[in-house]
Amino acid sequence: MSRRLHPLAASALLAVVPGQAFAEDGRDSTLRPGAGVELFASSDADKTDIVRLSARALLDYREADQYRGIVLERAWFTPFGQETRKQERAYLDLADASGSWRWKARIGSDGHTVLGSASLRRDDWSREFFVEREIIETPMGLDRGIYYTFAGASFDLPANERNVFTAMAGVQEFSGRNVRLHLRGSYIHVVKPEWGVSAQLRARYYHSTEPGEFDYYSPRDYLQLLPMLQLRRFDGGWEYRAQAAYGGQRATGAGWFDSRYANLRVTSPRWDRGWELQAEATYSNTSATSGPDYDYVMGRLGIAWAF
């Protein structure tokens, strides 16, 4: 595999040379360097294992949503129990705010094409616009270089202080001819505000224009209905979130299957010396590459600190 950096990513990395400051809005422009490491690991019932290890070099690190630097990543893909494929990647890593809007971008390359993600959102999460590009983590996807680009927008539609509707629409284009149209929505009812407990009903639908084109899971139509309970608490600056859901899913050519989901996430405050930690674990029986009723587990750990 070629180890050269994609020209677009190489150009982007030049934007983080010393001497530049964040947006000139009156904030202190003194650079505050930092660093970080991130570990991601996942496994599913089809014996697809993925490990990503990233090192972050931050030229300016103010907080979790305000930084500037680069990320070097090593990824190991073992699809369907086959031979492990390895990739090296480099990204430009940026986040900042302007008025009531916050944005993040991690844009780079695997040496063949542009990869990464970017988002723009309101402070209160009432509106978000996003785009991401990644490789398909199947044997054909990794060996042939099959990628997807997914762009969309989401909106919160509050009914009152304790009832909120959300809506998301997106388009996902794959290498080849397949284009997937996504619609997602949810109803959220705050059961106990003082406890941080809410009940949710999530709905997810997509339509593929070229189903079964390669070896990733792609029915013509897919539907998921997922009732969920969520607990979200804050304690001394720490944030704890737990989600548990059980519902149903179906796809073209198949009947209804049960749908299960669980997620735990912990986010630390920023300690006196600038340390921040995020940890997350997820279980689902829906895999993006294998289809309904396939167990999938994922873990993620990230640590960042200022010098």
Helices and strands as residue ranges (DSSP letters): H 7-13, G 14-16, E 34-44, E 49-63, E 66-78, G 79-81, E 85-98, E 101-109, E 114-122, E 127-135, H 139-144, E 147-160, E 163-174, E 179-192, E 197-208, E 221-235, E 238-251, E 256-267, E 276-287, E 291-306
